Amino acid sequence: MPHIHTKPGQHDFTTSAYIVRLDTSEPTVMLHQHKLLHSYLQFGGHVELHENTWQALVHEVEEESGYTIDQLELLQPSLRLETATDAIIHPTPLSIQTHQFSDHDHYHTDIAYAFVTDQPPARAVGEGESTVIEAFSADELAAIPAGEIIENVRESALFVLEEILPNWQRVKASDFER
């Protein structure tokens, strides 16, 4: 999806997923090499005008990683709002970050989530998506040279492995309304 807001100073909403593989010798975070930025990033993309952030996340994860939402467990804090009258409660995100996109006077506000799985993706990566996908341990993430990974992605992925994974609950990602 192209940027919706293209004027200087405007923001696009994006949503993204850090997927942790647990079927490896130690937990690893899966990242893909973005085709335009040539850096490792988490899976995700723009929230389209007809989507809420969770709907966008589900389709972006399937397109970019090959995982279906029923293959993933979502990491959630134990204390969270789970129901509200006349409202859809979305999962609690790992983070909400705003960053400048590339060298332009344009911004992305990203709502990121953390997932776990113990299986390979059920589907192939979508046509036109990056096929360079790698799984990194905490030590491997720390060793990726600057310029090959966006630093806030490295920091977030390490936070998922070191803090979120051992402390948040696993819930079925498919339980959330799309």
N, CA and C atoms as a LAMMPS dump frame, in Angstrom:
ITEM: TIMESTEP
0
ITEM: NUMBER OF ATOMS
534
ITEM: BOX BOUNDS ff ff ff
-5.0000000000000000e+02 5.0000000000000000e+02
-5.0000000000000000e+02 5.0000000000000000e+02
-5.0000000000000000e+02 5.0000000000000000e+02
ITEM: ATOMS id mol type element x y z
1 1 1 N 0.853 -1.18 0
2 1 2 C 0 0 0
3 1 3 C 0.892 1.234 0
4 2 1 N 0.631 2.151 -0.899
5 2 2 C 1.414 3.391 -0.916
6 2 3 C 1.043 4.282 0.266
7 3 1 N 1.857 5.276 0.475
8 3 2 C 1.564 6.233 1.538
9 3 3 C 0.263 6.954 1.229
10 4 1 N -0.557 7.125 2.252
11 4 2 C -1.819 7.853 2.11
12 4 3 C -1.547 9.354 2.249
13 5 1 N -0.713 9.688 3.208
14 5 2 C -0.379 11.072 3.48
15 5 3 C 1.011 11.346 2.912
16 6 1 N 1.103 12.224 1.949
17 6 2 C 2.363 12.433 1.237
18 6 3 C 2.934 13.841 1.392
19 7 1 N 2.236 14.706 2.093
20 7 2 C 2.721 16.066 2.261
21 7 3 C 3.709 16.141 3.426
22 8 1 N 4.622 17.11 3.39
23 8 2 C 5.598 17.249 4.473
24 8 3 C 4.93 17.308 5.84
25 9 1 N 5.516 16.56 6.773
26 9 2 C 5.033 16.553 8.149
27 9 3 C 3.872 15.616 8.418
28 10 1 N 3.333 14.973 7.392
29 10 2 C 2.186 14.09 7.603
30 10 3 C 2.629 12.709 8.082
31 11 1 N 1.666 11.988 8.68
32 11 2 C 1.918 10.672 9.258
33 11 3 C 1.024 9.622 8.61
34 12 1 N 1.603 8.456 8.353
35 12 2 C 0.834 7.269 7.975
36 12 3 C 0.851 6.311 9.154
37 13 1 N -0.266 5.584 9.343
38 13 2 C -0.306 4.543 10.358
39 13 3 C 0.167 3.238 9.746
40 14 1 N 1.055 2.565 10.467
41 14 2 C 1.511 1.244 10.074
42 14 3 C 1.318 0.31 11.259
43 15 1 N 1.387 -0.98 10.99
44 15 2 C 1.285 -1.975 12.037
45 15 3 C 2.282 -3.069 11.727
46 16 1 N 2.846 -3.668 12.768
47 16 2 C 3.91 -4.628 12.516
48 16 3 C 3.955 -5.728 13.563
49 17 1 N 4.719 -6.785 13.221
50 17 2 C 4.8 -7.98 14.051
51 17 3 C 6.237 -8.448 14.202
52 18 1 N 6.617 -8.685 15.439
53 18 2 C 7.856 -9.376 15.757
54 18 3 C 7.45 -10.82 16.056
55 19 1 N 7.914 -11.743 15.238
56 19 2 C 7.544 -13.149 15.39
57 19 3 C 8.745 -13.908 15.951
58 20 1 N 8.541 -14.545 17.108
59 20 2 C 9.592 -15.31 17.771
60 20 3 C 9.365 -16.785 17.499
61 21 1 N 10.387 -17.43 16.971
62 21 2 C 10.359 -18.883 16.764
63 21 3 C 10.869 -19.556 18.028
64 22 1 N 10.1 -20.536 18.512
65 22 2 C 10.478 -21.271 19.711
66 22 3 C 10.943 -22.685 19.401
67 23 1 N 10.935 -23.069 18.129
68 23 2 C 11.333 -24.421 17.746
69 23 3 C 12.807 -24.479 17.332
70 24 1 N 13.574 -23.525 17.805
71 24 2 C 15.009 -23.472 17.536
72 24 3 C 15.741 -23.713 18.858
73 25 1 N 17.045 -23.852 18.813
74 25 2 C 17.806 -24.157 20.03
75 25 3 C 17.655 -23.066 21.09
76 26 1 N 17.431 -21.861 20.673
77 26 2 C 17.092 -20.749 21.559
78 26 3 C 16.105 -19.868 20.81
79 27 1 N 15.293 -19.079 21.519
80 27 2 C 14.314 -18.24 20.818
81 27 3 C 14.991 -17.31 19.805
82 28 1 N 14.357 -17.184 18.644
83 28 2 C 14.866 -16.317 17.59
84 28 3 C 13.736 -15.432 17.066
85 29 1 N 14.094 -14.218 16.698
86 29 2 C 13.133 -13.291 16.096
87 29 3 C 13.321 -13.326 14.585
88 30 1 N 12.204 -13.476 13.881
89 30 2 C 12.244 -13.489 12.422
90 30 3 C 12.12 -12.063 11.892
91 31 1 N 13.027 -11.71 10.995
92 31 2 C 13 -10.411 10.334
93 31 3 C 13.177 -10.635 8.845
94 32 1 N 12.679 -9.7 8.057
95 32 2 C 12.898 -9.795 6.61
96 32 3 C 13.67 -8.582 6.138
97 33 1 N 14.384 -8.762 5.038
98 33 2 C 15.152 -7.655 4.489
99 33 3 C 14.24 -6.865 3.55
100 34 1 N 13.935 -5.642 3.932
101 34 2 C 13.042 -4.783 3.16
102 34 3 C 13.647 -4.542 1.785
103 35 1 N 12.836 -4.71 0.748
104 35 2 C 13.334 -4.628 -0.624
105 35 3 C 13.809 -3.231 -1.019
106 36 1 N 13.198 -2.198 -0.48
107 36 2 C 13.588 -0.837 -0.832
108 36 3 C 14.629 -0.256 0.117
109 37 1 N 14.497 -0.561 1.395
110 37 2 C 15.407 0.01 2.389
111 37 3 C 16.684 -0.811 2.559
112 38 1 N 16.663 -2.067 2.11
113 38 2 C 17.815 -2.971 2.216
114 38 3 C 18.291 -3.122 3.659
115 39 1 N 17.353 -3.117 4.582
116 39 2 C 17.631 -3.3 6.007
117 39 3 C 16.662 -4.334 6.555
118 40 1 N 17.101 -4.994 7.642
119 40 2 C 16.199 -5.936 8.29
120 40 3 C 15.123 -5.193 9.058
121 41 1 N 13.888 -5.632 8.863
122 41 2 C 12.723 -5.059 9.531
123 41 3 C 11.811 -6.172 10.014
124 42 1 N 10.936 -5.824 10.941
125 42 2 C 9.864 -6.725 11.333
126 42 3 C 8.835 -6.77 10.196
127 43 1 N 7.91 -7.711 10.254
128 43 2 C 6.867 -7.816 9.233
129 43 3 C 5.802 -6.754 9.499
130 44 1 N 5.269 -6.154 8.442
131 44 2 C 4.207 -5.181 8.65
132 44 3 C 4.04 -4.259 7.461
133 45 1 N 3.136 -3.311 7.623
134 45 2 C 2.885 -2.372 6.551
135 45 3 C 1.824 -1.352 6.919
136 46 1 N 1.391 -0.634 5.919
137 46 2 C 0.424 0.442 6.094
138 46 3 C -0.972 -0.08 6.437
139 47 1 N -1.666 0.693 7.258
140 47 2 C -3.08 0.435 7.548
141 47 3 C -3.871 1.112 6.437
142 48 1 N -4.615 0.32 5.697
143 48 2 C -5.388 0.862 4.59
144 48 3 C -6.66 1.531 5.105
145 49 1 N -7.252 2.368 4.28
146 49 2 C -8.402 3.171 4.708
147 49 3 C -9.594 2.328 5.158
148 50 1 N -9.735 1.116 4.65
149 50 2 C -10.881 0.272 4.995
150 50 3 C -10.567 -0.707 6.132
151 51 1 N -9.41 -0.558 6.793
152 51 2 C -8.981 -1.504 7.82
153 51 3 C -8.778 -0.82 9.168
154 52 1 N -8.952 -1.624 10.228
155 52 2 C -8.427 -1.188 11.516
156 52 3 C -7.017 -1.768 11.63
157 53 1 N -6.296 -1.411 12.674
158 53 2 C -4.893 -1.821 12.768
159 53 3 C -4.728 -3.332 12.878
160 54 1 N -5.638 -4.014 13.558
161 54 2 C -5.528 -5.472 13.7
162 54 3 C -5.789 -6.166 12.356
163 55 1 N -6.77 -5.714 11.618
164 55 2 C -7.028 -6.286 10.293
165 55 3 C -5.817 -6.123 9.385
166 56 1 N -5.211 -4.937 9.424
167 56 2 C -4.027 -4.687 8.607
168 56 3 C -2.885 -5.616 9.023
169 57 1 N -2.714 -5.792 10.314
170 57 2 C -1.64 -6.65 10.794
171 57 3 C -1.817 -8.083 10.302
172 58 1 N -3.029 -8.596 10.397
173 58 2 C -3.29 -9.973 9.97
174 58 3 C -2.915 -10.151 8.504
175 59 1 N -3.352 -9.245 7.631
176 59 2 C -3.034 -9.452 6.214
177 59 3 C -1.556 -9.197 5.918
178 60 1 N -0.936 -8.253 6.589
179 60 2 C 0.491 -7.992 6.362
180 60 3 C 1.354 -9.174 6.817
181 61 1 N 1.034 -9.762 7.958
182 61 2 C 1.786 -10.915 8.443
183 61 3 C 1.672 -12.065 7.453
184 62 1 N 0.462 -12.324 6.964
185 62 2 C 0.277 -13.421 6.014
186 62 3 C 1.027 -13.16 4.709
187 63 1 N 0.965 -11.938 4.202
188 63 2 C 1.646 -11.602 2.947
189 63 3 C 3.161 -11.657 3.079
190 64 1 N 3.692 -11.089 4.158
191 64 2 C 5.138 -10.923 4.263
192 64 3 C 5.867 -12.101 4.895
193 65 1 N 5.194 -12.861 5.756
194 65 2 C 5.877 -13.96 6.44
195 65 3 C 5.399 -15.342 6.008
196 66 1 N 4.172 -15.426 5.495
197 66 2 C 3.583 -16.718 5.162
198 66 3 C 2.84 -17.356 6.325
199 67 1 N 2.89 -16.745 7.501
200 67 2 C 2.161 -17.282 8.653
201 67 3 C 0.693 -16.897 8.58
202 68 1 N -0.165 -17.829 8.93
203 68 2 C -1.576 -17.513 9.126
204 68 3 C -1.746 -17.159 10.6
205 69 1 N -2.739 -16.381 10.897
206 69 2 C -2.907 -15.89 12.262
207 69 3 C -3.166 -17.029 13.242
208 70 1 N -3.753 -18.133 12.778
209 70 2 C -4.008 -19.258 13.691
210 70 3 C -2.75 -20.069 13.991
211 71 1 N -1.627 -19.769 13.355
212 71 2 C -0.351 -20.406 13.674
213 71 3 C 0.407 -19.667 14.774
214 72 1 N -0.102 -18.521 15.169
215 72 2 C 0.628 -17.645 16.083
216 72 3 C -0.083 -17.47 17.41
217 73 1 N 0.724 -17.328 18.445
218 73 2 C 0.208 -16.897 19.739
219 73 3 C 0.708 -15.475 19.955
220 74 1 N -0.16 -14.662 20.49
221 74 2 C 0.143 -13.26 20.731
222 74 3 C 0.621 -13.102 22.166
223 75 1 N 1.653 -12.344 22.373
224 75 2 C 2.126 -12.06 23.722
225 75 3 C 1.386 -10.839 24.255
226 76 1 N 0.799 -11.013 25.442
227 76 2 C -0.012 -9.963 26.053
228 76 3 C 0.314 -9.836 27.533
229 77 1 N 0.267 -8.609 28.069
230 77 2 C 0.479 -8.447 29.513
231 77 3 C -0.673 -9.094 30.275
232 78 1 N -0.395 -9.569 31.467
233 78 2 C -1.458 -10.246 32.235
234 78 3 C -2.553 -9.265 32.637
235 79 1 N -2.212 -8.032 32.9
236 79 2 C -3.2 -7.021 33.266
237 79 3 C -3.504 -6.175 32.033
238 80 1 N -4.699 -6.347 31.481
239 80 2 C -5.099 -5.621 30.277
240 80 3 C -6.62 -5.565 30.221
241 81 1 N -7.153 -4.583 29.544
242 81 2 C -8.587 -4.474 29.315
243 81 3 C -8.975 -5.505 28.268
244 82 1 N -9.926 -6.383 28.587
245 82 2 C -10.3 -7.449 27.671
246 82 3 C -11.675 -7.271 27.037
247 83 1 N -12.559 -6.491 27.664
248 83 2 C -13.878 -6.237 27.089
249 83 3 C -14.29 -4.799 27.395
250 84 1 N -15.131 -4.252 26.517
251 84 2 C -15.704 -2.921 26.729
252 84 3 C -17.016 -2.859 25.96
253 85 1 N -18.021 -2.298 26.564
254 85 2 C -19.342 -2.203 25.96
255 85 3 C -19.277 -1.422 24.659
256 86 1 N -19.903 -1.984 23.628
257 86 2 C -20.014 -1.347 22.316
258 86 3 C -18.659 -0.982 21.695
259 87 1 N -17.64 -1.787 21.969
260 87 2 C -16.32 -1.526 21.397
261 87 3 C -15.611 -2.851 21.126
262 88 1 N -14.771 -2.835 20.135
263 88 2 C -13.885 -3.967 19.872
264 88 3 C -12.58 -3.67 20.596
265 89 1 N -12.159 -4.597 21.438
266 89 2 C -10.89 -4.431 22.132
267 89 3 C -9.808 -5.102 21.297
268 90 1 N -8.833 -4.306 20.905
269 90 2 C -7.696 -4.832 20.163
270 90 3 C -6.633 -5.272 21.159
271 91 1 N -5.706 -6.103 20.719
272 91 2 C -4.645 -6.533 21.623
273 91 3 C -3.778 -5.363 22.078
274 92 1 N -3.15 -5.565 23.203
275 92 2 C -2.21 -4.576 23.711
276 92 3 C -0.921 -4.68 22.894
277 93 1 N -0.475 -3.583 22.323
278 93 2 C 0.74 -3.649 21.508
279 93 3 C 2.005 -3.712 22.358
280 94 1 N 3.042 -4.198 21.744
281 94 2 C 4.39 -4.153 22.313
282 94 3 C 4.817 -2.695 22.442
283 95 1 N 4.552 -1.909 21.393
284 95 2 C 4.919 -0.488 21.409
285 95 3 C 4.142 0.255 20.337
286 96 1 N 4.11 1.564 20.512
287 96 2 C 3.604 2.479 19.489
288 96 3 C 4.718 3.502 19.311
289 97 1 N 5.302 3.504 18.115
290 97 2 C 6.45 4.362 17.847
291 97 3 C 6.196 5.22 16.614
292 98 1 N 6.682 6.441 16.658
293 98 2 C 6.661 7.296 15.478
294 98 3 C 8.106 7.528 15.058
295 99 1 N 8.353 7.352 13.764
296 99 2 C 9.698 7.569 13.244
297 99 3 C 9.62 8.206 11.869
298 100 1 N 10.666 8.913 11.531
299 100 2 C 10.746 9.519 10.21
300 100 3 C 10.995 8.404 9.205
301 101 1 N 10.308 8.464 8.082
302 101 2 C 10.473 7.454 7.049
303 101 3 C 11.513 7.921 6.051
304 102 1 N 12.573 7.177 5.949
305 102 2 C 13.653 7.45 5.013
306 102 3 C 14.181 8.862 5.263
307 103 1 N 14.587 9.547 4.224
308 103 2 C 15.129 10.898 4.377
309 103 3 C 14.081 11.969 4.092
310 104 1 N 12.832 11.564 4.038
311 104 2 C 11.758 12.484 3.691
312 104 3 C 11.175 13.123 4.95
313 105 1 N 10.472 14.215 4.755
314 105 2 C 9.756 14.86 5.853
315 105 3 C 8.392 14.19 5.972
316 106 1 N 8.422 12.884 6.219
317 106 2 C 7.227 12.044 6.285
318 106 3 C 7.432 11.074 7.441
319 107 1 N 6.352 10.714 8.109
320 107 2 C 6.46 9.899 9.313
321 107 3 C 5.54 8.688 9.259
322 108 1 N 5.963 7.653 9.955
323 108 2 C 5.138 6.476 10.194
324 108 3 C 4.913 6.369 11.697
325 109 1 N 3.673 6.167 12.082
326 109 2 C 3.355 5.82 13.46
327 109 3 C 2.99 4.351 13.429
328 110 1 N 3.844 3.528 14.039
329 110 2 C 3.733 2.073 13.965
330 110 3 C 3.23 1.492 15.276
331 111 1 N 2.25 0.612 15.157
332 111 2 C 1.73 -0.144 16.293
333 111 3 C 2.269 -1.559 16.138
334 112 1 N 3.184 -1.945 17.031
335 112 2 C 3.887 -3.225 16.916
336 112 3 C 3.383 -4.228 17.949
337 113 1 N 3.34 -5.483 17.537
338 113 2 C 2.91 -6.591 18.392
339 113 3 C 3.99 -7.662 18.416
340 114 1 N 3.956 -8.505 19.448
341 114 2 C 4.906 -9.61 19.577
342 114 3 C 4.139 -10.927 19.557
343 115 1 N 4.642 -11.874 18.768
344 115 2 C 4.031 -13.185 18.607
345 115 3 C 5.058 -14.273 18.848
346 116 1 N 4.574 -15.482 19.128
347 116 2 C 5.428 -16.671 19.2
348 116 3 C 4.804 -17.768 18.363
349 117 1 N 5.678 -18.663 17.9
350 117 2 C 5.237 -19.846 17.166
351 117 3 C 6.294 -20.927 17.317
352 118 1 N 5.867 -22.168 17.132
353 118 2 C 6.815 -23.281 17.164
354 118 3 C 6.766 -24.07 15.862
355 119 1 N 6.403 -23.37 14.785
356 119 2 C 6.272 -24.045 13.495
357 119 3 C 6.673 -23.118 12.348
358 120 1 N 6.992 -23.714 11.202
359 120 2 C 7.307 -22.892 10.029
360 120 3 C 6.021 -22.311 9.436
361 121 1 N 6.131 -21.309 8.589
362 121 2 C 4.934 -20.718 7.972
363 121 3 C 4.181 -21.737 7.116
364 122 1 N 2.86 -21.639 7.14
365 122 2 C 2.005 -22.554 6.375
366 122 3 C 1.964 -22.199 4.898
367 123 1 N 2.233 -20.951 4.575
368 123 2 C 2.113 -20.473 3.193
369 123 3 C 3.43 -19.894 2.702
370 124 1 N 3.477 -19.714 1.42
371 124 2 C 4.616 -19.019 0.822
372 124 3 C 4.43 -17.515 1.033
373 125 1 N 5.519 -16.8 0.999
374 125 2 C 5.476 -15.339 1.065
375 125 3 C 4.733 -14.839 -0.169
376 126 1 N 3.962 -13.76 -0.014
377 126 2 C 3.179 -13.212 -1.115
378 126 3 C 4.035 -12.743 -2.275
379 127 1 N 3.43 -12.753 -3.434
380 127 2 C 4.124 -12.306 -4.643
381 127 3 C 4.569 -10.861 -4.485
382 128 1 N 5.821 -10.606 -4.845
383 128 2 C 6.369 -9.259 -4.763
384 128 3 C 6.943 -8.899 -3.402
385 129 1 N 6.78 -9.777 -2.41
386 129 2 C 7.309 -9.505 -1.071
387 129 3 C 8.744 -10.011 -0.961
388 130 1 N 9.476 -9.517 0
389 130 2 C 10.845 -9.948 0.235
390 130 3 C 10.873 -11.431 0.596
391 131 1 N 11.788 -12.156 0.002
392 131 2 C 11.954 -13.568 0.344
393 131 3 C 13.196 -13.791 1.206
394 132 1 N 13.885 -12.7 1.565
395 132 2 C 15.038 -12.806 2.449
396 132 3 C 14.526 -12.674 3.877
397 133 1 N 14.303 -13.83 4.51
398 133 2 C 13.785 -13.892 5.88
399 133 3 C 14.783 -14.69 6.7
400 134 1 N 15.167 -14.127 7.838
401 134 2 C 16.127 -14.799 8.709
402 134 3 C 15.637 -14.738 10.149
403 135 1 N 16.064 -15.731 10.929
404 135 2 C 15.741 -15.787 12.349
405 135 3 C 17.013 -15.491 13.135
406 136 1 N 16.934 -14.551 14.083
407 136 2 C 18.093 -14.087 14.83
408 136 3 C 17.908 -14.306 16.327
409 137 1 N 18.926 -14.873 16.961
410 137 2 C 18.963 -14.933 18.424
411 137 3 C 19.318 -13.537 18.935
412 138 1 N 19.266 -13.358 20.254
413 138 2 C 19.627 -12.06 20.829
414 138 3 C 21.073 -11.699 20.482
415 139 1 N 21.975 -12.655 20.595
416 139 2 C 23.381 -12.375 20.265
417 139 3 C 23.548 -12.038 18.791
418 140 1 N 22.839 -12.741 17.928
419 140 2 C 22.926 -12.467 16.49
420 140 3 C 22.343 -11.103 16.14
421 141 1 N 21.241 -10.729 16.815
422 141 2 C 20.67 -9.388 16.6
423 141 3 C 21.681 -8.313 16.967
424 142 1 N 22.318 -8.486 18.1
425 142 2 C 23.291 -7.494 18.562
426 142 3 C 24.471 -7.379 17.602
427 143 1 N 24.769 -8.46 16.874
428 143 2 C 25.938 -8.477 15.985
429 143 3 C 25.658 -7.999 14.561
430 144 1 N 24.399 -7.761 14.214
431 144 2 C 24.103 -7.273 12.863
432 144 3 C 24.749 -5.898 12.702
433 145 1 N 25.543 -5.71 11.661
434 145 2 C 26.216 -4.415 11.493
435 145 3 C 25.228 -3.258 11.336
436 146 1 N 25.612 -2.116 11.88
437 146 2 C 24.825 -0.891 11.693
438 146 3 C 24.668 -0.671 10.193
439 147 1 N 23.512 -0.225 9.795
440 147 2 C 23.234 -0.029 8.374
441 147 3 C 22.524 -1.208 7.743
442 148 1 N 22.588 -2.386 8.393
443 148 2 C 21.876 -3.558 7.88
444 148 3 C 20.578 -3.812 8.634
445 149 1 N 20.346 -3.049 9.701
446 149 2 C 19.12 -3.149 10.486
447 149 3 C 18.788 -1.748 10.988
448 150 1 N 17.521 -1.425 11.011
449 150 2 C 17.083 -0.155 11.587
450 150 3 C 17.269 -0.281 13.102
451 151 1 N 17.907 0.683 13.73
452 151 2 C 18.263 0.54 15.145
453 151 3 C 17.054 0.357 16.06
454 152 1 N 15.93 1.064 15.784
455 152 2 C 14.773 0.867 16.668
456 152 3 C 14.174 -0.528 16.484
457 153 1 N 14.403 -1.152 15.333
458 153 2 C 13.967 -2.534 15.118
459 153 3 C 14.836 -3.47 15.959
460 154 1 N 16.152 -3.265 15.926
461 154 2 C 17.05 -4.072 16.758
462 154 3 C 16.653 -3.967 18.236
463 155 1 N 16.46 -2.723 18.715
464 155 2 C 16.119 -2.492 20.123
465 155 3 C 14.788 -3.156 20.485
466 156 1 N 13.811 -3.037 19.603
467 156 2 C 12.497 -3.648 19.875
468 156 3 C 12.582 -5.167 19.865
469 157 1 N 13.302 -5.733 18.913
470 157 2 C 13.439 -7.189 18.831
471 157 3 C 14.152 -7.736 20.071
472 158 1 N 15.189 -7.05 20.508
473 158 2 C 15.882 -7.475 21.732
474 158 3 C 14.965 -7.365 22.944
475 159 1 N 14.161 -6.312 23.007
476 159 2 C 13.199 -6.157 24.106
477 159 3 C 12.19 -7.308 24.1
478 160 1 N 11.74 -7.708 22.914
479 160 2 C 10.808 -8.839 22.826
480 160 3 C 11.466 -10.095 23.392
481 161 1 N 12.678 -10.4 22.961
482 161 2 C 13.356 -11.62 23.421
483 161 3 C 13.696 -11.582 24.908
484 162 1 N 14.155 -10.448 25.378
485 162 2 C 14.678 -10.375 26.736
486 162 3 C 13.647 -10.031 27.805
487 163 1 N 12.611 -9.281 27.445
488 163 2 C 11.654 -8.819 28.454
489 163 3 C 10.223 -9.32 28.225
490 164 1 N 9.743 -9.184 27.014
491 164 2 C 8.346 -9.541 26.729
492 164 3 C 8.141 -11.058 26.765
493 165 1 N 8.987 -11.797 26.083
494 165 2 C 8.833 -13.252 26.005
495 165 3 C 8.746 -13.908 27.381
496 166 1 N 9.629 -13.598 28.325
497 166 2 C 9.529 -14.269 29.623
498 166 3 C 8.438 -13.73 30.553
499 167 1 N 7.871 -12.574 30.235
500 167 2 C 6.966 -11.934 31.195
501 167 3 C 5.513 -11.779 30.753
502 168 1 N 5.239 -11.883 29.466
503 168 2 C 3.864 -11.714 29.008
504 168 3 C 3.235 -13.071 28.737
505 169 1 N 1.912 -13.115 28.783
506 169 2 C 1.158 -14.346 28.543
507 169 3 C 0.993 -14.602 27.056
508 170 1 N 0.858 -15.879 26.717
509 170 2 C 0.558 -16.27 25.343
510 170 3 C -0.944 -16.475 25.209
511 171 1 N -1.537 -15.821 24.226
512 171 2 C -2.965 -15.994 23.942
513 171 3 C -3.13 -16.279 22.45
514 172 1 N -4.192 -16.941 22.11
515 172 2 C -4.427 -17.256 20.703
516 172 3 C -4.667 -15.969 19.92
517 173 1 N -3.85 -15.746 18.927
518 173 2 C -3.992 -14.534 18.108
519 173 3 C -5.29 -14.543 17.329
520 174 1 N -5.773 -15.724 16.989
521 174 2 C -7.016 -15.834 16.208
522 174 3 C -8.244 -15.5 17.028
523 175 1 N -8.1 -15.313 18.341
524 175 2 C -9.244 -14.962 19.185
525 175 3 C -9.666 -13.506 19.042
526 176 1 N -8.809 -12.676 18.48
527 176 2 C -9.154 -11.271 18.357
528 176 3 C -9.959 -11.01 17.102
529 177 1 N -10.957 -10.169 17.255
530 177 2 C -11.883 -9.878 16.171
531 177 3 C -11.199 -9.091 15.063
532 178 1 N -11.513 -9.52 13.83
533 178 2 C -10.931 -8.809 12.685
534 178 3 C -11.949 -7.959 11.999
